[in-house]
Amino acid sequence: MVDLDAIAGNVRAIAAMTRTDVMAVVKADGFGHGAVPVARAALAGGATWLGVTSSAEALALRDGGITAPILSWLHRVDEDFEPVLAAGVDVAVSTVPHLRAVAAAAARRHSVAMVQLKVDTGLSRNGARGSDWVDLVALARAYEMAGSVKVRGVWSHLADADQPGSPLLHGQVTAFRSAVRLARAAGLDPVLLHLANSAAAISAPATRFDICRIGLALYGAHPAANLRPAMALRSTVVNLKQVPAGTGVSYGPDHVTQRPTTLALVPIGFADGLPRAAEGRAEVWVGGARCPVVGRIAMDQCVVDVGDRPVRLGDPVTVFGPGPDAPTAADWARWAGTNPNDILTGIGPRVARRYQEVAA
Ligand SMILES: *Cc1c(COP(=O)(O)O)cnc(C)c1O
């Protein structure tokens, strides 16, 4: 179940905190929540931009009827940029060859491509650095003069956003400011500067600039107190059995019961996004309490030791979600040695997404 009210409320909470515009990051199918419904809810909550990774993701939003501004930021150099330009999507550009391809596609369409140039300020992924940045802004200005490109934005991505006091973060802000100065010196006039993701937007005001790119916090999976988790992953008990001490559970068996107990079978497994790396630590909420997942998590199912709790066939099971004592996506991330994004985007296609609509 995806609570779209929580998404809209999280946008409002973040905008109140940052006092900037919010770009709702809906890549990877809205972090597994469903890109189109999440985008609609985020826009209802006041987001002014949507951020995606690829042209395919941008075009899927347009196909879903969404007309809001979109930035798409990771592209093959031989990509055909005409469809995204025709759809009015801003293209992020990190290299001279990409810029040439975007400008050529715009010229073929007799239109102006809106681009946002990405500078590498220390993450060492996409973005241009050093003399490549100087070349990129110079060529972008030449295309502006020729009428095929307009540079709307300059942006970068942080490497250490979780550490507000980190020298790395401070250095990236400084590098970003000087990259913007170089762009202006080349004659560009970017009106949209952005650097912060969720963690930085919340805890490092110097990274906020004009707009913050919000993923994790949009979905309520960032620990800031006034955010609400949007996703609840739920299943039900499909088998129950009382077993004596010494009973092997699931494949292996890696787990053997230490006492007589009751085992509940839950039809959700690693194909649905339950990470096997959480085995031995994971818990789910069932019968009014957290109970341990025991033995190996299988592709389609897992076994929960419910002890002597009054659990019945068909009872609801919360893998993670809101509720006073239910596990969170962050708990699953900790049990599996990963981050909440990994848990949320790992929810498989077999899990039906149901939506609780935004209250009118
Ligand atoms: C995924 C992504 C974000 C969102 O990051 P969160 O930490 O989830 O807020 C922001 N910017 C870029 C470039 C991203 O790829």
The ligand as a Tripos MOL2 file, in Angstrom:
@<TRIPOS>MOLECULE
LIG
   15    15     1     0     0
SMALL
NO_CHARGES

@<TRIPOS>ATOM
      1 C1         18.6730    9.5700   -6.6690 C.3       1 LIG1
      2 C2         19.1530   10.9700   -6.7760 C.ar      1 LIG1
      3 C3         18.7150   11.9650   -5.8900 C.ar      1 LIG1
      4 C4         17.8260   11.6660   -4.6980 C.3       1 LIG1
      5 O1         18.6530   11.3130   -3.6170 O.3       1 LIG1
      6 P1         18.0450   11.0220   -2.1570 P.3       1 LIG1
      7 O2         19.2390   10.8330   -1.3120 O.co2     1 LIG1
      8 O3         17.2200    9.7880   -2.3000 O.co2     1 LIG1
      9 O4         17.2390   12.2100   -1.7970 O.co2     1 LIG1
     10 C5         19.1370   13.2580   -6.0880 C.ar      1 LIG1
     11 N1         19.9630   13.5580   -7.1140 N.ar      1 LIG1
     12 C6         20.4170   12.6340   -7.9770 C.ar      1 LIG1
     13 C7         21.3340   13.0390   -9.0630 C.3       1 LIG1
     14 C8         20.0540   11.3130   -7.8240 C.ar      1 LIG1
     15 O5         20.5160   10.3960   -8.6880 O.3       1 LIG1
@<TRIPOS>BOND
     1     1     2 1
     2     2     3 ar
     3     2    14 ar
     4     3     4 1
     5     3    10 ar
     6     4     5 1
     7     5     6 1
     8     6     7 2
     9     6     8 1
    10     6     9 1
    11    10    11 ar
    12    11    12 ar
    13    12    13 1
    14    12    14 ar
    15    14    15 1
@<TRIPOS>SUBSTRUCTURE
     1 LIG1         1 GROUP 0 **** ****
